[in-house]
Amino acid sequence: MEKITALEKAGMQLEPGMSERTTLAEKVNTYINQFVEELPQKPGYTKKNIGRLRALKLREEGGQLDELLDILGEEMDNDGINSASGRHMGYIPGGGLWTSALADMLAAATNRYAGIAFSSPAAVEIENQMIRWLCEVAGYPATAHGNLTSGGSIANLVAIQTVRDHYHIHSGNVKKAVIYYSEQAHHCIYKALHMTGLHEAVIRTIGLNDRFQLDVHALQLQMEADVEAGLQPLLVVGTAGTTHTGAVDPLEEIAALCKQYHAWFHVDAAYGGFFLLVNDMKDKLKGIALSDSVVMDPHKTLFTPYGSGVVLIKNRKALLATYSHTAAYMQDASGLEDIDPADAGPELSRHFRGLRMWLPLHLHGIAPFRANLEEKILLCRHFHEQIGAMGFETGPAPDLSVAIFRCPDDPGNQQTEQLIQALHEDGRVFFSTTLINRKLWIRCAVVSFRTHLREIKLALSMVKEAMEAIQLGVKKYSETFSG
């Protein structure tokens, strides 16, 4: 009993009292407020030594929150890509809504288990409410269902595993099945195929048209040839917003081919799906409603923090047939009418993700999300026009909110490579690159809810300054060499 009492006393450090909780929370809140207030002035990308963080070791006795926050503020928040910044225009950035952070704190502190309704009926109802709303956004029927996941990778995995099971693909027939996707499909698709064993199927990588979309004519010819060869078209993956260029594949035409050949049509709309909220974009994206499954990432274009994905399956029974299982120790939890999230995806232990969507959507309403998305489309078009007017080679007019550009007359990519290096060294705005048909392109992804006209103007002036500095350096070198 004495030892138990002593251990309890030692362990009570994990349960701070109200006064200490208030003090700790105030310090963290001050840190967060300062971080958010300084974001508009902070660079999008920096390189910094993180020596203090690397040197920090765990010890038996605890440390001070002030010291830990100081290390985080000095090194974590000033090193690498500033993902929360409106100056992040490189990869498709995650969001970082402050009100989603509040929701995450509520979810973590109350620690409700949202995997089964028996554990927390309200938590599961919140998650299922979000699924029902997302089905409405996608144009899916009320009989559809889905799962809130950690991101697009797991969401695509859920869809692809459902396809495998629905078509009864196994080791005996997998090599007769054919899977089609464009050369710009996200690499997590291949990961999902590998994890489900479908990488042993016949994989067809379809080329692109002149807008960097999947070439539907090439797809049709390939499907025809495969059927004639005795193969089974199993799955076609369309993309609504490629990571490379933001291109939206011809979804309606792909859907028609899938219907003709009895193949499953899956749309990876991790980046582009939520642009359905913008009235002017509904026509371009209406083919999503014709798909059998779709993936969307709230942590991209719904601006929630990283770790937010969703998969929707039109055939609810197919989804549940893949993931709904029972166990003897869970017998008390069965028999409720709600669909348990644990029965609609691979995770049993899972974060209560629904709250980080539910709270901001109810608190702010849908209108500001729609306004942000429409603003990003217009900002991207403005960037595309202006960068072209500056003399750069540009890609096709943006389908969504990604524009690509490169140095003109640069067959070997050396000038474009030099430019992106200069932009990264500057770091005020972060850009990234992609390689298409051996051409190096610089990507400007206008996705963050914190990206506004001032950030676009800064990005344009930064590119101009970098290019002028490069040209001046070349001129000086030429003059020196000639002399």
Number of C-alpha atoms within 10 A of each C-alpha: 6 7 8 9 10 10 11 11 10 10 10 10 10 7 9 11 10 9 9 11 12 12 11 15 12 12 15 15 12 11 16 14 13 12 15 13 10 11 17 16 11 20 21 27 25 19 13 13 12 15 10 11 14 8 7 10 6 7 7 5 5 8 10 7 12 13 10 13 15 12 17 16 16 16 18 16 17 19 17 16 23 22 23 22 28 27 33 30 27 22 20 26 26 25 25 21 20 17 18 22 17 15 21 22 14 15 20 13 9 9 12 17 20 27 25 22 22 18 14 13 17 13 21 25 18 19 24 21 14 21 21 20 13 20 23 14 17 27 17 24 13 12 12 19 25 32 28 29 28 19 21 28 22 24 29 32 24 28 26 23 22 24 24 21 15 16 14 11 19 15 11 7 13 19 17 17 22 23 21 21 22 23 16 21 23 20 11 15 19 18 17 21 20 13 13 18 16 24 17 16 20 19 17 17 16 20 17 17 13 9 16 21 26 28 18 20 14 14 22 16 10 17 22 14 12 18 13 10 10 10 17 22 22 23 23 23 25 30 31 31 27 26 21 24 27 24 25 22 28 18 27 18 13 25 24 15 18 23 13 9 17 13 20 23 25 29 30 28 26 30 27 26 26 23 28 20 18 18 10 11 17 15 10 18 23 15 22 29 21 22 28 21 30 31 34 30 30 27 27 28 26 29 27 24 23 17 17 25 24 27 31 31 27 22 18 15 15 18 27 20 14 20 18 16 10 11 8 6 7 10 9 9 14 14 9 11 7 14 18 25 25 21 21 27 26 19 16 15 11 15 20 22 22 25 22 26 24 16 18 22 18 9 9 11 11 13 11 12 21 18 13 21 25 19 20 25 20 16 22 25 20 16 22 25 14 14 22 15 11 11 12 16 17 19 20 14 16 20 22 28 29 31 29 27 21 25 21 13 11 14 12 11 18 11 19 23 18 14 20 23 15 18 22 17 14 18 22 20 28 29 23 20 19 14 11 13 5 10 13 23 25 24 26 27 28 32 33 26 26 21 21 17 16 12 21 21 14 14 22 17 13 18 19 14 15 19 20 12 14 16 13 12 12 12 12 12 12 11 10 9 8 7 6
